[in-house]
């Protein structure tokens, strides 16, 4: 695969992926392939149920994340680890931020780490600008994928 510029988005495709889930796609970004599925459950987490009425106070969105063994240079062991747990939590937070939980109130969280130190304000601004541009590109790709799925139905 040819080298890309640091500010370039990896080539990205979104395509249907057949499963028994109500919704599923395969997202490819460069050499990374991710299967995403959506399922629906009628029950709510126990902590969301009003004790007086027995009815959930709002909807909920959660996420699961896992990497398959062999997906990294060193053999990935089965099961969760702290990195996978944090990624799973972040995915859930992002999903909840895009959903009106009262109708089915969330929040948006921006996280950034400096592996070898902290970011200066200028570096952080550059990263946020890069992220905003990438998000716009990904939203365009997502809209195109949704339109192609809608026309296929």
N, C-alpha and C positions, 0 to 999 in steps of 0.2 A: 504494500500500500504506500503510495507516495506521501512524503512528509507534508504536513499542512502548517500554515502559519498559526502562531499562538492565539490569534483572535478569530480563527476560522472555525465554524461549526463542522463537526464531522458529518459526512454524507449520511442523511437520515431518511429512512423509509418507514411507513406504517402500513401494515397489511392485515387482512383478516387472518385469524388462526383458528382452525376448527377445534372446538372442545364442547363439552356439555354445559359449560357455563353460559349464563344469559348474555355475556359479552366477553369477547376475547380477541386480542390482537398480538401481532409480533412486531416489535419495534427494533429496528436495526440502526445503530449509529456506529459507523466505521466497522470495526471487528467485533463490537459488542452486540449481542442479540438478547432481547428481553421479552419473555412471554408475559403478558398482562391479562388477567381475567377479572371479571366482576361477577359477584354473586349477591343474591338478595336473601335475607333471613327475616322472618316475621318477628322473632323475639329480639328484645333489647337487652343490653347489659343490665344486670340486677341493680346496680347502683343508680340507674336512670329511672327506675320504676318508682312512682309515687306510692308510698306505703298506705296512704289513705284510700286511694282509688284503684291501685293495682295496675295503673296505666303508665306507660312510659311518658316522660315529660317532653321528649323530643326524639328525633332520629339520631343515628350514629353512623359514622363511617370509620372503618378500621383498615389496616393493611397487614399483609404478611410479606416477608422478604426472605429469600434464601438464594445462595449460590450453590450450584451443583459441584460435587467432587470433580476435580480435573479442570475447573474453570479458571484456575490461577496457575502460575508457574510451579509453585509448591502445592502439593496435594491438599485440597480443601477438605477438611473433615466434615462429616455430616453433623447436623445439629446447629444450634445457634451459638454465636460468640458475641462479645460485647460490640464489635463493629456492626455486625448484622442487626443486633437489637437496636442500636442507635439509628441505623438506616431505616429500619422498619418503623420506628417511632416518627422519624422525620417525614416519611412518605405519608403516614396517617395524618400528621398535622397538616401537611400540604393539601391533602384531599379534603379534610374538614374545613380548611380555609376557603375552599371553593364551593361549599355547599351551604345552603340555608338549612341548618339543622332544626330550626323551629318548624319549618314546613315539611319535612320528610319523615348565627352566632359563632362563629369560629374566629380564628386569628391567623395572621401571617407571621412567620418567623424567618428571619434571615440569619444564617449561620455562616461564618467564615473562619478558617483557621490558618495560621501561618505555621507551616510545618517546622521551620527553623527560627521563627521569631514572630513579631507582630507586624501588621501592615501599617504603613503611613496612611494619612488621610488621602493623599493623591493616589496611592496604590489601591486603596479601598474604592475610591471613586471610579478608577479604571475598571476594577473587577465588576462593580455594579453596572457600569455602562456596557461592559461585555455581556453580562448576564441579561440585561434588558434587550440587547440586540439578539441574543440567542433565543430568548423567550419569544420575541416577535417572529423569528424564523420558524421556531417549532410550532407556534400557533398556526401559522400559514400551512405548514405540513399537516397538522392535525385537521384543520378545516377541509383541506383537499381530501384527506383520507375519509373523513365523515361523509363528504359529498359523494365520493365514489361508493361507499357502503350504502348510502341512501338510494342511489340510482340502481344499485344491484338488487335491491329488494323489490 
